[in-house]
Amino acid sequence: MRFPHFGELPTLFTSTAHRSSRRCSPGSDAWGQPAPNRPILAASPKNVHVREDHLPPGLYIPGGRLTPTPQEATAADIAEVQHNLVAAAIRAKIAGFNGIEVAAHMCYFYSSFLSPLSNHRTDEYGGSASNRARILVDALRALRSTLGADYPIGLRMSINDHMEGGQGPDGFGDVAAEVAREGIDYIAMTDGNYETMDVNVPSVSGNMIEH
């Protein structure tokens, strides 16, 4: 669900869920198709290659897909994404959602900072695990100061690139530890990403237990 502007739909959704005693939290990140004056942003200018031979059973994309090359996010871009994230979280809270989940998995904007596979930066957002986690730590601090200490804030992140030159569970664990020290309420794990969808959408169960 996307709600760039506050309206009736999010409130209707949460009211329906709460009547059936369900709790609901939306995920939020920067994503979408490029458009005039709205380029794709990422930690570094690296394409996402959805290969035909790495698709899960039942999904067929002839020839696969190669995304346009993203622009490397500047400090101003990062600040704008964080501002929009906080604004979306405020709308979610007003609409009655029980919490907010930051989406840093698959190949979305925040996820591009977490692994050396997609983060080739040499500034304060690249290199060490603490630097690669910085963007999430800053976002969490901004969310917490705005939403309050008792409002649940979660994180969904990948735990294994499953690619040559990528990062495995230990590396992602180091990033998660940096975020956990800031008081995240939970971390939900996703295996793989859009470049390894055969792992992300397995035909057998049990993959996540290994991690």
HELIX and SHEET records of a PDB file:
HELIX    1   1 GLU A    8  ARG A   19  1                                  12    
HELIX    2   2 GLU A   52  HIS A   54  5                                   3    
HELIX    3   3 ALA A   75  ALA A   95  1                                  21    
HELIX    4   4 TYR A  110  PHE A  113  5                                   4    
HELIX    5   5 ALA A  129  LEU A  147  1                                  19    
HELIX    6   6 PRO A  169  ALA A  180  1                                  12    
HELIX    7   7 TYR A  194  THR A  196  5                                   3    
HELIX    8   8 MET A  197  ASN A  200  1                                   4    
HELIX    9   9 MET A  208  GLU A  210  5                                   3    
SHEET    1   A 4 GLY A  27  SER A  28  0                                        
SHEET    2   A 4 ILE A 100  ALA A 104  1                                        
SHEET    3   A 4 ILE A 153  SER A 158  1                                        
SHEET    4   A 4 TYR A 186  THR A 190  1                                        
SHEET    1   B 2 LEU A  41  ALA A  42  0                                        
SHEET    2   B 2 GLN A  71  GLU A  72  1                                        
SHEET    1   C 2 HIS A  49  VAL A  50  0                                        
SHEET    2   C 2 ARG A  65  LEU A  66 -1                                        
END                                                                             
